[in-house]
């Protein structure tokens, strides 16, 4: 039975709300998949973590399938953390976590004094390590080369270590990438 609070309409079609869909998704999919859906909903501003909490209190009684998954994701999420800009960036974040790396800062802005250098997909500011997800769509061809090289050079000039992550890194679990990140961290520790 669905409460009226859990229903909405999209193009005249009755559907469950984003929050209720995320809760129900937790009953049938892995936490990683639910986290991808949650991040996507936050990125698209379809919901907020603050809006999900009352729904969880209302529906998330003990034994309710999906409630534990969504509650754990919300409890683990830093409320100040910026959202990733794509599903693949979120998948990359999950790879970094699975390989035991500390949580990086998403969408980090690098400055030298008051001068803006670049915004990177992920950063470990304490070690000055920047990580960019380099998709085939956005980072291939002449325009990408002309845009990316000066940007990467500016990051290096700002005394940061930029590292690139590829779709293959994400697909294969990122062991080599994470080894390279650990090596970059050791260089400055």
C-alpha positions in Angstrom: 0.0 0.0 0.0 1.3 3.4 -1.0 0.7 6.5 1.0 -0.3 9.6 -1.0 3.0 11.2 0.2 4.9 8.5 -1.8 3.1 9.2 -5.1 3.6 11.8 -7.8 2.9 12.2 -11.5 5.3 12.5 -14.4 3.7 13.5 -17.7 0.3 12.4 -16.3 1.5 9.0 -15.3 1.3 8.1 -11.6 4.7 7.1 -10.2 6.4 6.8 -6.8 8.4 9.7 -5.6 12.2 9.7 -6.0 12.6 9.0 -2.3 10.2 6.0 -2.3 11.9 4.7 -5.4 15.3 4.8 -3.8 13.9 3.0 -0.7 12.3 0.3 -2.8 15.4 0.0 -4.9 17.4 -0.9 -1.8 15.3 -4.0 -1.4 16.2 -5.5 -4.8 19.6 -4.0 -5.8 23.1 -3.8 -4.3 24.1 -0.9 -2.1 26.5 0.3 -4.9 23.6 0.5 -7.4 21.4 2.3 -4.9 24.3 4.7 -4.2 24.6 5.4 -8.0 20.9 6.1 -8.1 21.0 8.3 -5.0 23.9 10.3 -6.4 22.2 10.7 -9.7 19.0 12.0 -8.0 21.1 14.5 -5.9 23.0 15.6 -9.0 19.8 16.3 -10.9 18.3 18.0 -7.8 15.4 15.6 -7.8 15.7 15.3 -4.0 18.0 16.2 -1.1 19.4 14.2 1.8 17.4 16.4 4.1 14.2 15.4 2.3 15.0 11.7 2.4 15.4 11.5 6.2 11.7 12.2 7.1 10.6 9.6 4.5 13.0 7.1 6.1 11.7 7.9 9.6 8.1 7.4 8.3 8.7 4.2 6.3 12.0 2.8 7.5 10.9 0.6 10.4 13.0 -2.4 11.3 12.6 -5.2 8.8 11.4 -2.9 6.0 13.3 -4.1 2.9 15.5 -1.4 1.4 15.4 1.0 4.4 18.6 -0.3 5.9 20.5 0.2 2.6 19.2 3.8 2.1 19.8 4.7 5.8 23.3 3.4 5.7 24.1 5.4 2.5 22.7 8.6 4.1 24.5 8.0 7.4 27.9 7.4 5.6 27.5 10.4 3.4 29.2 13.6 4.5 26.4 16.2 4.2 28.9 18.7 3.0 30.3 16.5 0.2 29.7 17.9 -3.3 28.0 15.5 -5.8 29.9 14.0 -8.6 29.2 15.2 -12.1 28.5 11.9 -13.7 27.7 8.3 -13.0 31.2 7.3 -14.1 32.7 9.7 -11.6 30.6 8.1 -8.9 31.7 4.6 -10.1 35.3 5.9 -9.8 34.7 7.0 -6.3 33.4 3.6 -5.4 36.5 2.0 -7.0 38.8 4.2 -4.8 36.8 3.2 -1.7 36.9 -0.5 -2.6 40.7 -0.3 -2.9 41.0 1.1 0.6 41.8 4.7 -0.3 40.5 7.5 1.9 37.5 9.4 0.7 38.7 12.1 -1.8 37.0 15.5 -2.1 34.8 15.6 -5.2 34.8 18.7 -7.5 37.7 20.3 -5.7 38.9 23.8 -6.8 42.6 24.3 -6.9 43.8 27.9 -6.2 47.2 29.5 -5.9 46.5 32.4 -3.6 43.4 34.0 -5.0 44.1 32.7 -8.5 41.8 29.9 -9.7 43.8 27.1 -11.4 41.3 24.3 -12.0 38.4 22.3 -10.7 39.3 18.6 -10.6 37.0 15.6 -10.3 38.6 14.4 -7.1 41.4 15.6 -4.8 43.4 14.7 -1.8 44.2 18.3 -0.8 46.4 17.2 2.1 48.8 15.5 -0.4 48.1 17.8 -3.4 47.0 14.9 -5.5 44.3 15.5 -8.2 42.4 12.8 -10.0 40.5 13.4 -13.3 38.1 10.9 -14.9 39.1 11.0 -18.5 36.2 9.6 -20.6 36.5 8.8 -24.2 33.7 11.2 -25.0 35.1 14.3 -23.3 38.9 13.7 -23.5 39.6 12.6 -27.0 40.5 14.6 -30.1 42.2 17.8 -31.0 39.9 20.1 -28.9 40.3 18.0 -25.8 44.1 17.9 -26.3 44.2 21.7 -26.7 42.0 22.2 -23.6 43.5 19.4 -21.3 47.2 19.9 -21.7 47.4 23.6 -20.6 45.0 22.7 -17.7 47.2 19.8 -16.6 50.3 21.9 -16.9 48.7 24.6 -14.7 47.9 22.0 -12.1 51.5 20.7 -12.1 52.8 24.3 -12.0 50.6 24.8 -8.9 52.7 21.9 -7.4 49.9 19.3 -7.6 50.2 15.8 -8.9 47.5 15.2 -11.5 46.5 11.6 -12.2 44.1 10.4 -14.9 41.5 7.6 -14.5 40.1 5.9 -17.5 36.9 3.9 -18.2 39.2 0.8 -18.2 40.4 1.7 -14.7 36.8 1.7 -13.5 35.8 -1.4 -15.4 38.7 -3.5 -14.2 38.5 -2.4 -10.5 41.3 0.2 -10.5 44.1 -1.7 -8.9 46.9 -0.1 -10.9 45.3 3.4 -10.6 45.1 3.0 -6.8 48.7 1.8 -6.7 49.7 5.0 -8.6 47.6 7.2 -6.2 49.3 5.6 -3.2 52.7 6.2 -4.8 51.8 9.8 -5.4 50.7 10.2 -1.8 53.9 8.6 -0.5 56.0 11.0 -2.6 54.6 14.0 -0.6 54.1 12.3 2.8 
